[in-house]
Amino acid sequence: MSKGFALLFMLVLLTGIALGEGIGSNGSKGLLHVQSASTLNAKRLDFRSNMNFFTKVGDFLGQTKPANFTVVNFWAVQGNALLTYGIADHIDATITTRVYQDVHKTNEFNTPGDLFLDIKAGSFNVLNNRINLGAQTSFRFPTGEDVNYPFENYTAGALEFGIKGLFSYYADPFLNHRDISFHANVGWYNYNDAGKTIFTAVAQDSSLIEFTAGNNATSLQYGLGFIYPTELFDLNLELWGNTFLNQPDSLALSREDFLYITPSVRFKPKWWFNLDLGLDVRVSTDKDETAAPATFLNQLELPNYSSWRLHFGLNFVLNAGDDRIRGGISENADIRDKVDFYERLLQEREKTRSIEEELRRLKQERERAERELEELRQLLEEEG
């Protein structure tokens, strides 16, 4: 690794730690929020460091403002760093550390935050590689200090887990990144929060009163994604959201369902390096179903979920392994893999050529039949 690359890598890592990253961080192959059904090939190692933020001017809710009230500029920032490794054919794993999280509590930055593990099985091909199928299991380990904070997915400090089905369609079955693709996810998630403390209040005698969740919350998580690639850019569009099957306790923040749409652009100057820029826009209503006691948050004119959120991302391939790269397959790939790849490509071209020849033959047969019918019609008219 050159000194320049090493310095750039450290800069990206520090940027991710300092600024943070967004909701629904994805390792492996995928968009900002929607996962593809494809996995990294064996031995490939990817690193991602991203950031996002939301800001809004918070004004007082009510008819009469206190004399000492001042308008505040409210910020919400989150950060993750991700490593994804291709364990074997059809299997990869992503470990994510939440290195920064605004929680607007005593430990304002909640650093370090929670740890995440995603294991994906995918790249199972159907219809001559045009469709990929897969599944992903996800775990959230409660290594952060604070839980039940606003503007983010609900968490109560338990070991959370879920499973998700993955579907991808590629217009180009061999070089997936060269043509449009569609992706769909749907999954079940368990917050495992029964008995966990989600809110703490101070009694009149200065003692602490802890409020615990009474049941395990579960939710349905879903997403749709579209990618339109060009030589240097991927133009992406995602629709994704969360619907609670069992709602969290009434004292929980972020207990409402949500739906977002996310347009984004991925800039690809090198096959081993790309940058992301995206914008989450909330399309669900901003209803409030939380019964938490009054705090400074609900005295300000702020939404339950961010009405928008801006994303930045820097992604590196640290080790290409056996993975294919832009324009074909890597030089490190096995010779047999190369032969198989080009044989499949030639077979598809031969099939296409055979179909074209059959269509030409049918067209000639049709023209011959039309000429014969015309001659027969003329003979009938002469005899008549």
Secondary structure by P-SEA (a helix, b strand, c coil): ccaaaaaaaaaaaaaaaacccccccccccccccccccccccccbbbbbbbccbbbbbbbbccccccccbbbbbbbbbbbbbbbbbcccccbbbbbbbccccccccccccccccbbbbbbbbcccccccccbbbbbbbbbbbccccccccccccccccccccbbbbbbbbbccccccccccbbbbbbbcccccccccccbbbbccccbbbbbbbcbbbbbbbcccbbbbbcccbbbbbbbccccccccccccccccccbbbbbbbbbbbcccccbbbbbbbbbcccccccccccccccccccccccccbbbbbbcccccccccccccccccccccaaaaaaaaaaaaaaaaaaaaaaaaaaaaaaaaaaaaaaaaaaaaaaaaac
